[in-house]
Amino acid sequence: MPDLTLSNVELQTKRLLLRLSGLEYAAVLLPYYHANSDHLKPWEPLRPDNFYTPKKLTPSLIDRVQQMEAGNAICWLLLCRKSGELKGECNFTNIIRGSFQACYLGFSIAQGGQGKGLMHEALSTQ
């Protein structure tokens, strides 16, 4: 039986690799957040200047992993298959099971990836 731990789950599309977010991705998340902070500002809550620092990001990533392990969230990173560059994030949070079957969808796409259908491609993954 394959090992289905969070660290080795991956989905592939024509242009993207979708990997579950975790501590090992802090090094690619910080540059993504810094490079796209102005682009994403209209859709993000107000954040203090030190929000996207290793000190602040680590607890957030730990919480993501704990939420995924509890079955309450799925947090994907969208990486370019060719370059490995982080192109965006796609998070299903507050997952409700049972007959209601619902969740929240939150996502962001890098400014350079906007308008190229990458999020549609990621969300259409089967």
Long-range contacts (C-beta under 8 A, 24 or more apart in sequence): 6-65, 6-68, 6-69, 11-76, 11-125, 12-81, 12-125, 13-81, 13-121, 13-122, 13-124, 13-125, 14-81, 14-121, 15-80, 15-81, 15-82, 15-118, 15-121, 16-78, 16-79, 16-80, 16-81, 16-87, 16-118, 16-121, 16-122, 17-78, 17-79, 17-80, 17-81, 17-84, 18-76, 18-77, 18-78, 18-79, 18-90, 18-122, 18-125, 19-76, 19-77, 19-79, 20-68, 20-74, 20-75, 20-76, 20-77, 21-61, 21-64, 21-65, 21-75, 21-76, 21-77, 21-89, 21-91, 22-61, 22-64, 22-65, 23-58, 23-61, 23-62, 23-65, 25-61, 25-77, 25-86, 26-54, 26-57, 26-58, 26-61, 28-77, 28-79, 28-86, 29-57, 29-61, 29-77, 29-86, 30-54, 30-57, 31-86, 32-86, 32-110, 35-110, 35-111, 36-108, 36-110, 36-111, 39-110, 39-111, 39-114, 40-108, 43-108, 44-108, 67-93, 71-95, 71-97, 76-122, 78-109, 78-118, 78-119, 78-122, 86-110, 87-112, 87-113, 87-118, 88-113, 88-118, 88-119, 88-122, 90-119, 90-122, 90-123
